[in-house]
Protein backbone atom coordinates (compact mmCIF):
# COMPACT_ATOMS: atom_id res chain seq x y z
CA UNK A 1 0.00 0.00 0.00
CA UNK A 2 2.99 2.33 0.14
CA UNK A 3 3.54 2.74 -3.58
CA UNK A 4 1.87 5.30 -5.83
CA UNK A 5 0.45 3.99 -9.10
CA UNK A 6 2.33 5.31 -12.12
CA UNK A 7 -0.84 6.30 -13.95
CA UNK A 8 -0.94 9.97 -12.90
CA UNK A 9 -1.36 11.91 -16.15
CA UNK A 10 -1.00 15.62 -15.53
CA UNK A 11 -1.84 16.34 -19.17
CA UNK A 12 -5.42 15.21 -18.54
CA UNK A 13 -7.28 18.08 -16.91
CA UNK A 14 -10.86 17.20 -16.01
CA UNK A 15 -13.39 20.01 -15.79
CA UNK A 16 -14.46 20.17 -12.13
CA UNK A 17 -17.62 21.94 -10.97
CA UNK A 18 -18.22 22.19 -7.22
CA UNK A 19 -21.53 22.32 -5.33
CA UNK A 20 -21.32 23.50 -1.72
CA UNK A 21 -23.94 22.32 0.76
CA UNK A 22 -23.94 24.84 3.60
CA UNK A 23 -25.90 22.82 6.21
CA UNK A 24 -23.29 20.04 6.15
CA UNK A 25 -20.26 21.99 4.87
CA UNK A 26 -19.94 19.37 2.14
CA UNK A 27 -18.60 19.90 -1.35
CA UNK A 28 -19.93 17.65 -4.12
CA UNK A 29 -18.37 17.57 -7.57
CA UNK A 30 -19.29 17.00 -11.18
CA UNK A 31 -16.12 15.83 -12.94
CA UNK A 32 -16.30 16.09 -16.74
CA UNK A 33 -14.07 14.56 -19.38
CA UNK A 34 -12.85 17.54 -21.47
CA UNK A 35 -12.90 15.33 -24.58
CA UNK A 36 -16.51 14.15 -24.34
CA UNK A 37 -19.79 14.70 -22.53
CA UNK A 38 -19.05 11.97 -19.96
CA UNK A 39 -18.96 12.88 -16.28
CA UNK A 40 -18.93 11.53 -12.74
CA UNK A 41 -20.51 12.83 -9.54
CA UNK A 42 -18.44 12.62 -6.36
CA UNK A 43 -19.91 12.73 -2.84
CA UNK A 44 -23.45 13.90 -3.48
CA UNK A 45 -25.75 15.15 -0.69
CA UNK A 46 -29.34 14.26 0.17
CA UNK A 47 -31.08 16.84 2.37
CA UNK A 48 -32.65 15.88 5.69
CA UNK A 49 -34.57 17.81 8.31
CA UNK A 50 -33.60 15.46 11.12
CA UNK A 51 -35.99 16.87 13.71
CA UNK A 52 -38.94 16.64 11.32
CA UNK A 53 -37.87 13.33 9.77
CA UNK A 54 -38.18 14.82 6.28
CA UNK A 55 -36.03 13.95 3.27
CA UNK A 56 -35.73 16.36 0.33
CA UNK A 57 -33.50 16.57 -2.73
CA UNK A 58 -32.74 20.22 -3.44
CA UNK A 59 -28.96 19.68 -3.37
CA UNK A 60 -29.15 16.67 -5.66
CA UNK A 61 -31.58 18.42 -8.00
CA UNK A 62 -29.04 21.22 -8.48
CA UNK A 63 -26.49 18.65 -9.67
CA UNK A 64 -29.06 16.93 -11.88
CA UNK A 65 -30.05 20.28 -13.36
CA UNK A 66 -26.42 21.11 -14.14
CA UNK A 67 -25.83 17.77 -15.85
CA UNK A 68 -28.99 18.12 -17.94
CA UNK A 69 -28.31 21.76 -18.81
CA UNK A 70 -24.87 20.87 -20.17
CA UNK A 71 -26.08 17.69 -21.90
CA UNK A 72 -23.68 15.48 -19.95
CA UNK A 73 -23.74 11.71 -19.67
CA UNK A 74 -23.38 10.47 -16.09
CA UNK A 75 -21.21 7.36 -15.88
CA UNK A 76 -20.23 7.16 -12.20
CA UNK A 77 -21.48 8.17 -8.75
CA UNK A 78 -18.46 7.92 -6.48
CA UNK A 79 -18.50 7.82 -2.69
CA UNK A 80 -15.07 8.52 -1.21
CA UNK A 81 -16.20 6.78 2.01
CA UNK A 82 -19.22 6.13 4.23
CA UNK A 83 -19.91 9.68 5.34
CA UNK A 84 -20.93 10.33 8.94
CA UNK A 85 -22.05 13.93 8.45
CA UNK A 86 -24.36 13.88 5.43
CA UNK A 87 -26.61 11.49 3.57
CA UNK A 88 -25.70 10.37 0.06
CA UNK A 89 -28.05 11.17 -2.82
CA UNK A 90 -26.39 8.65 -5.14
CA UNK A 91 -29.42 6.36 -5.71
CA UNK A 92 -31.71 9.35 -6.24
CA UNK A 93 -29.39 10.79 -8.89
CA UNK A 94 -28.89 7.34 -10.40
CA UNK A 95 -32.64 6.96 -10.73
CA UNK A 96 -32.81 10.21 -12.72
CA UNK A 97 -29.65 9.95 -14.81
CA UNK A 98 -28.20 6.43 -14.61
CA UNK A 99 -24.56 5.73 -13.81
CA UNK A 100 -22.89 3.23 -11.48
CA UNK A 101 -22.37 3.73 -7.74
CA UNK A 102 -18.87 2.94 -6.48
CA UNK A 103 -17.09 2.85 -3.11
CA UNK A 104 -14.01 1.23 -1.58
CA UNK A 105 -14.12 -2.52 -0.96
CA UNK A 106 -13.69 -2.03 2.80
CA UNK A 107 -17.31 -0.91 2.92
CA UNK A 108 -17.88 -4.46 4.11
CA UNK A 109 -15.97 -3.69 7.32
CA UNK A 110 -18.11 -0.60 7.92
CA UNK A 111 -21.30 -2.54 7.18
CA UNK A 112 -20.34 -5.25 9.64
CA UNK A 113 -19.58 -2.78 12.45
CA UNK A 114 -22.65 -0.60 12.01
CA UNK A 115 -24.94 -3.44 11.06
CA UNK A 116 -24.39 -4.59 14.64
CA UNK A 117 -24.70 -1.09 16.11
CA UNK A 118 -28.10 -0.62 14.47
CA UNK A 119 -29.15 -4.26 15.00
CA UNK A 120 -29.96 -4.63 11.32
CA UNK A 121 -30.40 -8.40 11.41
CA UNK A 122 -29.44 -10.99 8.84
CA UNK A 123 -31.52 -9.38 6.08
CA UNK A 124 -29.02 -6.50 5.90
CA UNK A 125 -26.31 -7.63 3.48
CA UNK A 126 -22.78 -6.91 4.65
CA UNK A 127 -21.07 -7.80 1.37
CA UNK A 128 -21.18 -4.38 -0.31
CA UNK A 129 -23.70 -5.64 -2.87
CA UNK A 130 -25.79 -2.46 -2.49
CA UNK A 131 -23.08 -0.77 -4.59
CA UNK A 132 -22.37 -1.38 -8.28
CA UNK A 133 -18.56 -1.41 -7.91
CA UNK A 134 -16.24 -2.02 -4.98
CA UNK A 135 -12.82 -0.51 -5.63
CA UNK A 136 -9.59 -2.15 -4.54
CA UNK A 137 -6.39 -0.18 -4.06
CA UNK A 138 -5.07 0.80 -7.48
CA UNK A 139 -8.22 -0.13 -9.41
CA UNK A 140 -8.93 1.89 -12.53
CA UNK A 141 -12.15 2.95 -14.23
CA UNK A 142 -13.06 5.24 -17.11
CA UNK A 143 -14.94 8.51 -17.28
CA UNK A 144 -15.30 8.95 -21.01
CA UNK A 145 -11.74 9.00 -22.34
CA UNK A 146 -10.19 9.63 -18.91
CA UNK A 147 -8.73 6.82 -16.83
CA UNK A 148 -9.28 7.31 -13.10
CA UNK A 149 -7.77 5.25 -10.32
CA UNK A 150 -8.56 4.68 -6.67
CA UNK A 151 -6.06 4.87 -3.80
CA UNK A 152 -6.97 3.23 -0.50
CA UNK A 153 -6.42 5.96 2.09
CA UNK A 154 -7.88 4.66 5.38
CA UNK A 155 -7.51 6.19 8.82
CA UNK A 156 -10.60 8.37 8.96
CA UNK A 157 -12.64 5.27 8.12
CA UNK A 158 -11.56 1.84 6.84
CA UNK A 159 -13.25 2.37 3.46
CA UNK A 160 -11.76 5.76 2.56
CA UNK A 161 -10.49 6.07 -1.01
CA UNK A 162 -8.85 8.95 -2.85
CA UNK A 163 -9.90 9.08 -6.51
CA UNK A 164 -7.31 10.42 -8.96
CA UNK A 165 -8.53 11.64 -12.34
CA UNK A 166 -5.80 13.15 -14.50
CA UNK A 167 -4.30 16.08 -12.62
CA UNK A 168 -7.10 16.08 -10.01
CA UNK A 169 -7.46 14.03 -6.82
CA UNK A 170 -10.63 13.87 -4.74
CA UNK A 171 -9.49 13.16 -1.19
CA UNK A 172 -12.75 12.80 0.72
CA UNK A 173 -12.09 13.46 4.41
CA UNK A 174 -8.47 12.33 4.35
CA UNK A 175 -7.26 15.94 4.09
CA UNK A 176 -8.68 19.42 4.57
CA UNK A 177 -7.44 22.72 3.20
CA UNK A 178 -3.97 23.62 4.54
CA UNK A 179 -5.40 25.80 7.33
CA UNK A 180 -7.94 23.07 8.21
CA UNK A 181 -5.47 20.24 8.69
CA UNK A 182 -6.89 16.73 8.73
CA UNK A 183 -10.03 14.80 9.60
CA UNK A 184 -10.69 13.01 12.86
CA UNK A 185 -9.59 9.40 13.29
CA UNK A 186 -11.67 8.27 16.27
CA UNK A 187 -14.65 6.66 14.55
CA UNK A 188 -14.88 2.84 14.73
CA UNK A 189 -12.13 1.53 12.47
CA UNK A 190 -10.31 4.88 12.44
CA UNK A 191 -6.64 5.16 13.32
CA UNK A 192 -4.47 8.29 13.51
CA UNK A 193 -1.25 6.48 12.57
CA UNK A 194 -2.86 4.89 9.53
CA UNK A 195 -4.35 8.27 8.60
CA UNK A 196 -0.90 9.88 8.64
CA UNK A 197 0.43 7.22 6.28
CA UNK A 198 -2.57 7.56 4.00
CA UNK A 199 -2.15 11.32 3.83
CA UNK A 200 1.44 10.82 2.77
CA UNK A 201 0.31 8.52 -0.04
CA UNK A 202 -1.68 11.49 -1.33
CA UNK A 203 1.19 13.90 -0.78
CA UNK A 204 3.47 11.67 -2.87
CA UNK A 205 1.41 12.54 -5.93
CA UNK A 206 3.07 15.11 -8.24
CA UNK A 207 3.27 18.51 -6.51
CA UNK A 208 1.05 20.24 -9.09
CA UNK A 209 -1.76 17.73 -8.61
CA UNK A 210 -5.01 19.55 -7.78
CA UNK A 211 -6.63 18.33 -4.55
CA UNK A 212 -10.37 18.68 -3.97
CA UNK A 213 -11.78 18.52 -0.44
CA UNK A 214 -15.06 16.96 0.65
CA UNK A 215 -15.50 19.50 3.46
CA UNK A 216 -14.46 22.98 4.43
CA UNK A 217 -15.46 24.95 7.53
CA UNK A 218 -13.89 28.34 6.82
CA UNK A 219 -11.33 28.42 9.66
CA UNK A 220 -10.91 31.84 11.29
CA UNK A 221 -13.84 33.19 9.31
CA UNK A 222 -12.33 32.95 5.84
CA UNK A 223 -14.46 32.20 2.78
CA UNK A 224 -15.22 28.57 2.02
CA UNK A 225 -12.58 26.93 -0.22
CA UNK A 226 -12.19 23.42 -1.61
CA UNK A 227 -9.26 23.32 -4.02
CA UNK A 228 -5.56 23.27 -3.27
CA UNK A 229 -2.47 21.36 -4.50
CA UNK A 230 -0.11 18.73 -3.19
CA UNK A 231 2.66 21.36 -3.05
CA UNK A 232 0.52 23.74 -0.98
CA UNK A 233 -0.45 20.98 1.46
CA UNK A 234 3.15 19.86 1.91
CA UNK A 235 4.29 23.42 2.53
CA UNK A 236 1.45 24.73 4.71
CA UNK A 237 -0.89 22.07 6.11
CA UNK A 238 -1.07 22.77 9.84
CA UNK A 239 -1.20 19.06 10.73
CA UNK A 240 0.94 17.27 8.17
CA UNK A 241 3.24 19.70 6.36
CA UNK A 242 6.75 18.54 5.59
CA UNK A 243 8.77 18.21 8.79
CA UNK A 244 5.95 16.98 11.03
CA UNK A 245 6.68 13.42 12.16
CA UNK A 246 4.25 10.56 12.38
CA UNK A 247 4.49 10.48 16.18
CA UNK A 248 3.86 14.23 16.40
CA UNK A 249 0.80 13.90 14.18
CA UNK A 250 -0.60 10.94 16.13
CA UNK A 251 -0.21 12.75 19.46
CA UNK A 252 -1.91 15.87 18.09
CA UNK A 253 -4.70 13.98 16.32
CA UNK A 254 -5.56 11.74 19.27
CA UNK A 255 -5.60 14.65 21.72
CA UNK A 256 -7.72 16.75 19.38
CA UNK A 257 -10.19 13.97 18.69
CA UNK A 258 -10.92 13.61 22.41
CA UNK A 259 -12.33 17.14 22.39
CA UNK A 260 -14.72 16.61 19.45
CA UNK A 261 -18.40 15.83 19.72
CA UNK A 262 -20.22 13.48 17.38
CA UNK A 263 -21.39 14.90 14.02
CA UNK A 264 -24.99 16.11 14.15
CA UNK A 265 -26.16 13.73 11.42
CA UNK A 266 -24.04 10.69 12.26
CA UNK A 267 -26.95 8.39 13.11
CA UNK A 268 -29.06 8.89 9.98
CA UNK A 269 -25.97 9.21 7.79
CA UNK A 270 -24.48 5.85 8.72
CA UNK A 271 -27.78 3.99 8.38
CA UNK A 272 -28.36 5.42 4.91
CA UNK A 273 -24.81 5.54 3.54
CA UNK A 274 -23.90 1.96 4.42
CA UNK A 275 -26.85 1.10 2.12
CA UNK A 276 -25.37 3.11 -0.78
CA UNK A 277 -27.70 6.03 -0.01
CA UNK A 278 -30.90 4.01 0.27
CA UNK A 279 -33.27 4.40 3.21
CA UNK A 280 -33.85 1.40 5.49
CA UNK A 281 -36.69 -0.90 4.44
CA UNK A 282 -40.19 0.12 5.43
CA UNK A 283 -41.81 -1.30 8.55
CA UNK A 284 -45.02 -3.39 8.27
CA UNK A 285 -47.08 -0.18 8.48
CA UNK A 286 -45.37 1.10 5.33
CA UNK A 287 -43.34 3.81 7.05
CA UNK A 288 -39.55 4.13 7.11
CA UNK A 289 -37.74 4.69 10.39
CA UNK A 290 -34.18 5.63 11.36
CA UNK A 291 -32.96 4.17 14.64
CA UNK A 292 -31.36 5.96 17.59
CA UNK A 293 -29.29 3.33 19.42
CA UNK A 294 -28.68 4.38 23.02
CA UNK A 295 -25.08 4.41 24.34
CA UNK A 296 -23.87 2.55 21.24
CA UNK A 297 -21.29 4.97 19.80
ABEGO torsion letter per residue (X at the ends): XABBBAABBAABBBBBBBBBBAAAGBBBBBBBBAABABBBBBGBBBBBBAAAGBBBAAAAAAAAAAAAAAGBBBABBBBABBBAABBBAAAAAAAAAEEBBBBBAAAAAAAAAAAAAAGAEAABBAAGAABABBBBBGBBBBBEABBBBBBBBBGABAABBBBBBEABBBAEAABBBAAAEBBBAABBGBBAAAAAAAAAAAAABBAABBBBBABBAGBGGBBBBABBBAAAAAAABAAABBGBBAAAAAAAAAAAAAABBBBAAAAAAAAAAAAGGBBBBBBAAGBBBBBBBBGAX
